[in-house]
Structures are given as structure tokens and as C-alpha cells.
């Protein structure tokens, strides 16, 4: 067993099905509405993974910095994002110091799940706020609570595998299973992550473990209030400028404005 994020190519392929230009269009609309400014002049992507959002911002002429705690992922992004000019820094998103501020910060792909306690979430929010300008905006993409509220095990529909073909490889990913250990008192689950890689006639499998925390909107609201660093500007259910958040939404996308 190792760290799933130390296999950056597989992770990148697994999540490359997303439409990053469309998502960045929506993020720009969220920023404009929350800040009153048409576009950010700088972007910080936290727990960036392959940093696709930062890379897309940079392609649009907006300086972007990608931060991740995995050295393997950071090296991968440096090679991948070279032409786009994205700066890469290795650090933990709970406590970090970059020595400058940004207009827009992002935490995508349910990366909030890697923060496991309320104390750490408050520390994270204060660290993020310290790196934003006075009119700065922080957007968090979180899994919808309907995937876990009222359950003591992972629902089967939330752990179905998906397959992506890229770079000549076919990668099937399963992130968690209904049988994974789950602590409902702390909303922590120990996800079994499996990559199945097919390259022509050959096949290889990797299996890792990833401890993750489920967060509700009410818990995030409490952390925001305790931090005294942000106010909630909007909550959306998808990457669309007008997407509302309700019981059937795909995601929980929270837009915070720095106090």
C-alpha cells in the first residue's frame, strides 16, 4: 500500500473526463458575482492534483500557482504545465505560507475530504484567507451530502467504477466500495482505491487506501463562522453560473468571500 497521489499519471487519466474549460468559465462567473470584479488577476489552486484548473487559467493569461503535498504530483505538474507557465509549490493545504496573495483560490474535486477534523478545517480556512486579497474569493467543490447522510456504509452508486482512455492507456478506476470501513461518528471512511490499467493485451492493477472525511454544508458553515475569515457568498450544485443547490444537485460548490 502507498499513496494514491504518488501515481499522478493514473490519477490524471482517471479524472480527465471533466470539461475543465467549461468549469473555469463557471468559476470565473462565480468570482465575478462574489467579488464585483470581471476576472481574477491571479489564481491559487490548493490540493491541486494534476492542476488542470490552474493550467486552464494560465492558458487564459491569468498567473496561477498549484499547491500539493505530494512530491510526485508536484513533479508531474511541473512537467505537464511547463508551456502554460504554472508555478508549483509543495505544501500541506492546512498550514502553508507562500508570501503573497491571490484574487481567487480553488479547492476542487472534493479535496476538502482530506481535512479530517473541524480544528484542521478552521486552520485551513484561515490559511486560505491569509493568501487572498481583500476582495478575494475561495471556491470549494465538495461531494453532495446525499451520498452519505443517513448511511453507515458507502452507497453502491457512489462507488461505481469508471473508465477513461488516454495516452494509449485504458484506466478503470474504483474509488471506494460499500464494504470500506466507515466511522459514522466522525464521518471518516477508509476508501479502497483501485486502478486497473490496460495497455493493449497487458493488464496491471494498483490498490491503495485513502482516508477521507465527509462534510455537510452545516459543518462548513460552522467552520466559516469560527474562522471569522470568510462569509458564504453562494452555494451551487454544478459548474454553471446559475446552478442552484438542492437535494438532487450533482455537487456542493461553495463560494466564499474574504471578510
Helices and strands as residue ranges (DSSP letters): G 4-6, H 8-14, H 20-35, E 42-46, H 52-59, E 63-68, H 71-80, G 82-84, E 87-90, E 102-107, G 111-114, H 118-130, E 132-143, G 145-147, G 156-158, E 162-166, E 169-175, E 182-183, E 188-199, E 202-213, H 217-227, E 230-236, E 251-258
